[in-house]
């Protein structure tokens, strides 16, 4: 994979999880955020969002 493609994947990944943290701070329930992210286990959400 070209270097620029790897960079874009990383940027998109970081944006996705930054948005999830913002939603959590805004009071959106974790199960709603879980569905948006496509994660099936709460433990994945908590680990990635540093909760």
Biotite code that builds the C-alpha atoms (Angstrom):
import biotite.structure as struc

atoms = struc.array([
    struc.Atom([0.000, 0.000, 0.000], chain_id="A", res_id=1, res_name="UNK", atom_name="CA", element="C"),
    struc.Atom([1.432, 3.437, -0.872], chain_id="A", res_id=2, res_name="UNK", atom_name="CA", element="C"),
    struc.Atom([2.573, 5.617, 1.993], chain_id="A", res_id=3, res_name="UNK", atom_name="CA", element="C"),
    struc.Atom([-0.103, 8.243, 1.310], chain_id="A", res_id=4, res_name="UNK", atom_name="CA", element="C"),
    struc.Atom([-2.853, 5.611, 1.533], chain_id="A", res_id=5, res_name="UNK", atom_name="CA", element="C"),
    struc.Atom([-1.581, 4.426, 4.920], chain_id="A", res_id=6, res_name="UNK", atom_name="CA", element="C"),
    struc.Atom([-1.546, 8.016, 6.113], chain_id="A", res_id=7, res_name="UNK", atom_name="CA", element="C"),
    struc.Atom([-5.151, 8.593, 4.994], chain_id="A", res_id=8, res_name="UNK", atom_name="CA", element="C"),
    struc.Atom([-6.313, 5.417, 6.746], chain_id="A", res_id=9, res_name="UNK", atom_name="CA", element="C"),
    struc.Atom([-4.693, 6.623, 9.956], chain_id="A", res_id=10, res_name="UNK", atom_name="CA", element="C"),
    struc.Atom([-6.245, 10.088, 9.620], chain_id="A", res_id=11, res_name="UNK", atom_name="CA", element="C"),
    struc.Atom([-9.722, 8.658, 9.022], chain_id="A", res_id=12, res_name="UNK", atom_name="CA", element="C"),
    struc.Atom([-9.333, 6.242, 11.936], chain_id="A", res_id=13, res_name="UNK", atom_name="CA", element="C"),
    struc.Atom([-8.314, 9.061, 14.290], chain_id="A", res_id=14, res_name="UNK", atom_name="CA", element="C"),
    struc.Atom([-11.184, 11.262, 13.126], chain_id="A", res_id=15, res_name="UNK", atom_name="CA", element="C"),
    struc.Atom([-13.662, 8.433, 13.701], chain_id="A", res_id=16, res_name="UNK", atom_name="CA", element="C"),
    struc.Atom([-12.566, 7.911, 17.283], chain_id="A", res_id=17, res_name="UNK", atom_name="CA", element="C"),
    struc.Atom([-12.287, 11.628, 18.008], chain_id="A", res_id=18, res_name="UNK", atom_name="CA", element="C"),
    struc.Atom([-15.892, 11.970, 16.874], chain_id="A", res_id=19, res_name="UNK", atom_name="CA", element="C"),
    struc.Atom([-16.890, 9.085, 19.141], chain_id="A", res_id=20, res_name="UNK", atom_name="CA", element="C"),
    struc.Atom([-15.243, 10.746, 22.134], chain_id="A", res_id=21, res_name="UNK", atom_name="CA", element="C"),
    struc.Atom([-17.006, 14.012, 21.318], chain_id="A", res_id=22, res_name="UNK", atom_name="CA", element="C"),
    struc.Atom([-20.357, 12.211, 21.115], chain_id="A", res_id=23, res_name="UNK", atom_name="CA", element="C"),
    struc.Atom([-19.718, 10.558, 24.476], chain_id="A", res_id=24, res_name="UNK", atom_name="CA", element="C"),
    struc.Atom([-18.838, 13.891, 26.067], chain_id="A", res_id=25, res_name="UNK", atom_name="CA", element="C"),
    struc.Atom([-22.042, 15.356, 24.595], chain_id="A", res_id=26, res_name="UNK", atom_name="CA", element="C"),
    struc.Atom([-24.049, 12.728, 26.447], chain_id="A", res_id=27, res_name="UNK", atom_name="CA", element="C"),
    struc.Atom([-24.874, 10.300, 23.653], chain_id="A", res_id=28, res_name="UNK", atom_name="CA", element="C"),
    struc.Atom([-25.349, 6.817, 25.043], chain_id="A", res_id=29, res_name="UNK", atom_name="CA", element="C"),
    struc.Atom([-22.492, 4.394, 24.554], chain_id="A", res_id=30, res_name="UNK", atom_name="CA", element="C"),
    struc.Atom([-24.703, 1.818, 22.821], chain_id="A", res_id=31, res_name="UNK", atom_name="CA", element="C"),
    struc.Atom([-25.603, 4.384, 20.141], chain_id="A", res_id=32, res_name="UNK", atom_name="CA", element="C"),
    struc.Atom([-21.935, 5.242, 19.625], chain_id="A", res_id=33, res_name="UNK", atom_name="CA", element="C"),
    struc.Atom([-21.172, 1.522, 19.505], chain_id="A", res_id=34, res_name="UNK", atom_name="CA", element="C"),
    struc.Atom([-23.600, 1.058, 16.619], chain_id="A", res_id=35, res_name="UNK", atom_name="CA", element="C"),
    struc.Atom([-22.208, 4.054, 14.758], chain_id="A", res_id=36, res_name="UNK", atom_name="CA", element="C"),
    struc.Atom([-18.662, 2.703, 15.051], chain_id="A", res_id=37, res_name="UNK", atom_name="CA", element="C"),
    struc.Atom([-19.705, -0.793, 14.107], chain_id="A", res_id=38, res_name="UNK", atom_name="CA", element="C"),
    struc.Atom([-18.247, -2.341, 17.258], chain_id="A", res_id=39, res_name="UNK", atom_name="CA", element="C"),
    struc.Atom([-20.004, -5.297, 18.795], chain_id="A", res_id=40, res_name="UNK", atom_name="CA", element="C"),
    struc.Atom([-18.416, -5.313, 22.250], chain_id="A", res_id=41, res_name="UNK", atom_name="CA", element="C"),
    struc.Atom([-18.458, -2.519, 24.810], chain_id="A", res_id=42, res_name="UNK", atom_name="CA", element="C"),
    struc.Atom([-14.890, -3.408, 25.788], chain_id="A", res_id=43, res_name="UNK", atom_name="CA", element="C"),
    struc.Atom([-13.681, -2.378, 22.314], chain_id="A", res_id=44, res_name="UNK", atom_name="CA", element="C"),
    struc.Atom([-15.348, 1.016, 22.659], chain_id="A", res_id=45, res_name="UNK", atom_name="CA", element="C"),
    struc.Atom([-13.963, 1.642, 26.131], chain_id="A", res_id=46, res_name="UNK", atom_name="CA", element="C"),
    struc.Atom([-10.444, 0.605, 25.148], chain_id="A", res_id=47, res_name="UNK", atom_name="CA", element="C"),
    struc.Atom([-10.313, 2.763, 22.046], chain_id="A", res_id=48, res_name="UNK", atom_name="CA", element="C"),
    struc.Atom([-11.897, 5.779, 23.718], chain_id="A", res_id=49, res_name="UNK", atom_name="CA", element="C"),
    struc.Atom([-9.625, 5.548, 26.790], chain_id="A", res_id=50, res_name="UNK", atom_name="CA", element="C"),
    struc.Atom([-12.472, 5.182, 29.245], chain_id="A", res_id=51, res_name="UNK", atom_name="CA", element="C"),
])
